[in-house]
Amino acid sequence: MIVGLNRVVSHAGKDYHLQVEDLGFEVAVFDVRAYDGGSLLWHKRMSYADLVQRALPREEAERELRAMMDKTLHTLEAAIVKGKLT
């Protein structure tokens, strides 16, 4: 289980806190949230059941999950910079 990743993105004079949190391999879901000044701006729950179904060794599955989570944060950051979530 990967606890989570956090990132702060500064855009147009604001700091956005981006957060992704793994809810565990048992449910195969992670939560993605974007906060603006402590207020929830955006939230989505992402499944990674397909990764779990591949039955990879734990270490490899965690590497792939971390890559998925990181890519999701990059996509969310790009959406903020493009003005899609502000």
N, C-alpha and C positions, 0 to 999 in steps of 0.2 A: 504494500500500500504506500502510495506517495501522498504525504499529508497535503501539500499544496504548493502553489507558486504565487508570488505577488510581484506586482510591478506598478510603479507610479509613472504616469504619462503626463507631461506638461504640454498643453495646447491652448492657444488663444488666451493666455493669462490664467488658466485654471490648471489645477493638478487633479488628475483622475486616478483613483486607486483601482487597479485591475486585480482580480483575485480568481484563482481556480483552485478548487478543493476536491480531492478524490473522496468518494463516499465508500470505497472499498470494492475489492474484486467480487465479493458476494453479490453486490447489486450492479456492478459493472457500469457505474455512472459517476461523472464528475460535474460539479456545479461551477458555472462561470458567472462572475458578477463584475459590474463596473459601478463605482461609487463616485459621486461628485459632491465634495464637501461633506462626506458622511451620509449622504442620502443615496439610496439605491437608485441608480439610473437605468440599469439593464440587468437582466438575469436570464440564464438559459441552462438547462440540464442536458448534458451530452452523454449518450450511451457509448460504451466501448465493449459491448457484449461480443461483437465479432472478434475482438482481440482475445477475450477470455476463451471463446470457443476454439481458437487455434491451439490451445493447450501448450503454449510455449513454456520453456523453463522460466521460473519466477523472475530471475534477474533480467532475462531478455524481454519478458512481458512488461516489466517495470520501465525498462529503457524506452520501449515503444510507447508506453502510456505517457511518460514524461515528454517525449517528442510531440505527441498529440496535444498535450496540455500546453506546451510552449507554442506550438503553431497556432492554437486557438487564441492565446494571448496576443500573438503578433497580428492576427486577423482583427481582433478587437481593437488593438492600438491603431491599426490602419483605418478602421471605420471611424474612430474618434478624430484622427487627423483629417480625414475627408469630410468631417462634419456630419456624419450619418447618425451619431448618437448624442450630439450636443444640443 
